[in-house]
Amino acid sequence: MRKVYILVALLVLAVLVAGCAQQSKPEVKEISTPVSTPASTPVSTPEKAEEDHEEGAEAHEEAVVVDEGEPAVTVTLKNFEFSPANIEVKEGQIIEFRNEEGTHTVTIFESGHDEPLVDEPLGPGKSILVKFNEAGSYDLVCKYHKNQMVGRIVVI
């Protein structure tokens, strides 16, 4: 009878070890340029984002969501990262942000400012186009994963 208990304990241990070995953590890559994230970033609902999008197109001309245009760069949101995370475009060019998994936000701040220029929730399989109209440095962050998903956009 004791052999049966030992055999069952070994079997349970083997299942637990195999289950833990299959879990993997998302790879987190650090970007070379430090990005400042505002201390308190409000969470947006899709309804609020739609209102902000309608109001924000006139209020913030530096970066605006557009309905059409040819992107100069496509940034994918996958594995809790923006890829590429460091982007350089010219004034007037468009960046496409394409979410390949999970729910994220594309939140863009002018470096050193707390007010987002763009703050769009993006579900899996969705994408948005953002046009950059003024030269400068912009911080990119997903509000839901702001400790992992960060980037920098430089407009020349």
C-alpha positions in Angstrom: 0.0 0.0 0.0 2.9 2.4 0.8 4.2 1.9 -2.7 0.9 3.1 -4.2 1.1 6.3 -2.2 4.6 7.0 -3.3 3.7 6.2 -6.9 0.7 8.6 -6.7 2.8 11.4 -5.1 5.5 11.0 -7.8 2.8 11.1 -10.5 1.2 14.3 -9.1 4.7 15.9 -8.7 5.5 15.1 -12.4 2.3 16.7 -13.6 2.9 19.8 -11.6 6.5 20.2 -12.8 5.4 19.6 -16.4 2.6 22.2 -16.1 5.0 24.8 -14.6 7.6 24.2 -17.3 5.1 24.9 -20.0 4.2 28.4 -18.7 6.2 31.2 -20.2 6.4 34.8 -19.3 6.1 37.4 -22.1 9.5 38.7 -23.2 10.0 42.3 -22.1 12.5 44.4 -24.1 13.9 47.6 -22.7 14.1 50.5 -25.1 17.3 52.6 -25.2 15.6 55.9 -24.7 13.9 56.5 -21.3 10.2 57.2 -21.6 8.4 59.3 -19.1 4.9 58.1 -18.3 2.5 60.3 -16.5 2.0 59.3 -12.9 -1.8 59.0 -13.1 -3.1 58.2 -16.5 -6.9 58.0 -16.6 -8.5 54.8 -18.0 -10.7 55.4 -21.0 -13.9 53.7 -22.1 -14.7 53.1 -25.8 -17.5 55.7 -25.5 -15.1 58.3 -23.9 -12.4 57.5 -26.4 -14.9 58.2 -29.2 -15.8 61.6 -27.6 -12.1 62.4 -27.1 -11.4 61.4 -30.7 -14.0 63.8 -32.0 -12.9 66.6 -29.8 -9.2 65.9 -29.9 -8.9 66.1 -33.7 -9.2 69.9 -33.4 -7.6 70.4 -30.0 -4.4 68.5 -30.8 -2.9 69.0 -34.2 0.5 67.5 -33.4 -0.8 63.9 -33.8 -4.3 63.0 -35.0 -6.1 59.8 -35.8 -7.0 59.7 -39.5 -9.4 57.5 -41.4 -7.2 56.8 -44.4 -3.7 57.3 -45.8 -0.6 55.4 -46.6 1.4 54.5 -43.5 5.2 55.1 -43.5 5.6 52.6 -40.6 3.4 49.8 -39.2 3.8 49.2 -35.4 2.5 45.9 -34.2 1.1 45.4 -30.6 2.0 41.8 -29.6 3.6 40.0 -26.7 3.1 43.1 -24.5 5.3 45.3 -26.7 5.2 47.8 -29.5 7.3 46.6 -32.4 9.2 48.6 -33.3 9.3 50.6 -30.1 11.5 53.4 -31.3 10.1 55.0 -34.5 11.3 57.9 -36.6 9.0 59.6 -39.2 8.9 62.8 -41.1 6.3 65.6 -40.5 3.0 64.7 -42.2 3.7 60.9 -42.2 1.3 58.3 -40.9 2.0 55.4 -38.5 -0.3 52.4 -38.5 -0.8 50.8 -35.1 -2.0 47.2 -35.6 -3.0 45.1 -32.6 -2.3 41.4 -33.1 -3.5 40.1 -29.7 -5.1 41.2 -26.4 -6.6 44.6 -25.6 -4.4 47.6 -25.5 -4.4 51.4 -26.0 -2.4 53.5 -28.3 -1.8 56.5 -26.0 0.6 59.2 -27.3 1.9 62.1 -25.3 4.1 65.0 -26.4 7.3 64.3 -24.3 7.2 66.1 -21.0 3.4 66.6 -21.1 0.6 64.8 -19.1 -2.3 65.4 -21.6 -2.5 62.7 -24.3 -2.6 63.8 -27.9 -4.1 60.4 -28.9 -5.8 57.9 -26.5 -7.4 55.0 -28.4 -8.4 51.6 -27.1 -7.5 48.9 -29.6 -9.1 45.4 -29.6 -7.5 42.3 -31.1 -7.2 42.4 -34.9 -7.9 46.2 -35.0 -5.7 49.0 -36.2 -5.6 52.8 -36.3 -3.7 55.4 -38.4 -2.1 58.3 -36.6 -0.7 61.3 -38.6 2.1 63.3 -37.1 1.9 67.0 -38.2 4.7 68.6 -36.0 8.3 67.7 -35.4 9.1 66.7 -31.9 9.5 63.7 -29.6 6.4 61.8 -28.5 6.0 59.1 -25.8 4.0 56.0 -26.7 2.3 53.8 -24.0 -0.4 51.3 -23.5 -2.3 52.5 -20.5 -3.3 48.9 -19.5 0.4 47.7 -19.6 2.3 51.0 -19.0 5.2 49.2 -17.2 5.8 47.0 -20.2 4.4 48.6 -23.4 6.3 51.9 -24.0 8.0 53.5 -27.0 9.2 56.7 -28.5 8.2 58.4 -31.7 10.5 61.1 -33.2 9.1 63.3 -35.9 11.7 65.2 -38.0 
